[in-house]
Amino acid sequence: MTIQQECIGCIIAQSSRVCDAIHANEALTRNIVGFVETSLENADFTLSPPVIAAPLYQQMAHFANKIDLYDTQKVHATAQAEYYMPFLDKTISNSPDTLIALLKTAVVGNVIDLAAEVSFDLHDAIVNVFDTPFAHDDSHRLQVKLSSAQTLLYIGDNTGEHLFDKLAIEHLKHLFPQLHISYMVRGSFIINDVTIKEALEANMDKICTLVDSGVPTPGFVYDLATSAAQELFLNADVIIAKGMGNYECMTPASRNDICFLLKVKCSVVSASLGHDIGSIICKMV
């Protein structure tokens, strides 16, 4: 997806939220927001929103003298997610349709997004998700693909959400024991996206193969990935790509058998998918 005019205001609003998150003083806030506003005056509308945003976040981190802008928020999101793991594990295990239950568990974690146009309460989302149908439901197509696949590439999104992914992967391994599953993370700190650091802290290496994509953007961009990540992307039998950033960066898709799994949290993605903000999506391409 290429950036739309609405995305410009959204990215500027994100810069203000960064300032609030790091408790920036008035001078630092002016520097950060002013820099973002100026940088976006000549935005390249042939690029995707995550590609546009990535260098801006890098500069915001430089202004703030921080390596990871959202380090504190990521710790909180992880602790918040951990609280719900026993309930979600039990819900998946007791569900008459394990695949649907694990997919909904994975997608509900997608509300943990500090760059979204709108925000959702995690508790409310978890309470309601199992009674909420996918607005676009290709879960059966995904099940057919996974049944015959040998390799699955699961591309993560946000920190905190990665624990929901971990739980989903654990149950995927029981459903499809022939699958070799790789979990791909961002190559550097960007917004609150999951990196190898958070994945290792969650011991995800014990249940799947962890892959550092090398990309600095909040979404997988093939041209920015390491050669190993590119090869895995091309050769995996099936890909599950979590979140709007991956959807924005990978649409139109450059290969088949990608399942986009996300919650719609902005008007631009809503228009692209043809579904309302707040909808949950399981879309195969």
Buried (B, 14 or more C-beta within 10 A) or exposed (E): BBBBEEBBEBBBBBBBBBBEBBEBEEEBBEBBBEBBEEBBEEBEEEBBBBBBBBEBBBBBBEBBEBEBBBBEBBBBBBEBBEEBBEEBBEBBEEBEEBBBBBBBBBBBBBBBBBBBBEEBEBEEBBEEBBEBEBBBBBBEBBBEBBEEBEBBBBBBBBBBBBBBBBBBBBBBBEEBEEBBBBBBBBBBBBBBBBBBBBBEEBEBEEBBBBBBBBBBBBBBBBEBBBEEBBEBBEEBBBBBBBBBBBBBBBBEBEEEBBBBBBBBBBBBBBEBBEBEBBBBBBBBB
